[in-house]
């Protein structure tokens, strides 16, 4: 399958491109310059040659959320997605499939949620996810639209895990954020790649899919498992105030979380190779050829 991909050079996009190439798909990266107004026709021409579009565009979330940067987070997700769906409508033929990323930050940080709960939170991240998904829903009628709500993606060579391990090694202790009882919705990068492959292949699947493991854990449980893998038996709590001072509004993303279940992935027959942090940490770093 020929697949156009925005965000192909990012942390997730580069690994997903490698994985899908390994499976025999052809990936066509969509560079940032294609989303400028003057490049609409070149974008349309590229999309007309592709059966599917994978939309992973977005500025990194792990920076301080100043007013200016919050606007960048919005523009790099909502506006790029809107530009993409507009070009899909003008492409002839239009791609048959759009798989557009979102995040479990869509849900409130209270209660337990799966894809059958159309409930969203009331903070910046929830509003961002809702607008982001709304832009994806502007795709052409008849498109098989899939929205993937990511938990925190864990990989040994990027994302959230290496900084946690680096702090742990410096302190020689597992790091607990606040009381550590906040949920930690996550998925391994290899499982994320395998789930994308399933969604692209199976024409019966559409709608929202949560990309989180089925076994919910707390941040304290994650810290304990990370420490265990490096033979560390001490946990050190870091007050939430530290993160509020360091990161401002973004600290809410770090000190809170959502209880989320991947009900629809499981209904589709997806089997997680890494349902627990311990099972993931025993594996290799790369999603390609890992199993």
Secondary structure, DSSP 8 states (H G I E B T S, - for coil): -EEEEETTTSHHHHHHHHHHHHTT-EEEEE-GGGGSGGGHHHHHHHHTT-SEEEE-----SSS---HHHHHHHHIIIIIHHHHHHHHHHHSSS--SEEEEEEEGGGS-SSSEE-TT-----SSHHHHHHHHHHHHHTTS-TT-EEEEEEE-EEEETTEEHHHHHHHHHHHHTSEEEETTS-SB--EEEHHHHHHHHHHHHH-TT--EEEEES-SS--BHHHHHHHHHHHTT---EEEE-HHHHHHHHGGGHHHHH---EE--HHHHHTT---S--SHHHHHTS-S-STT--
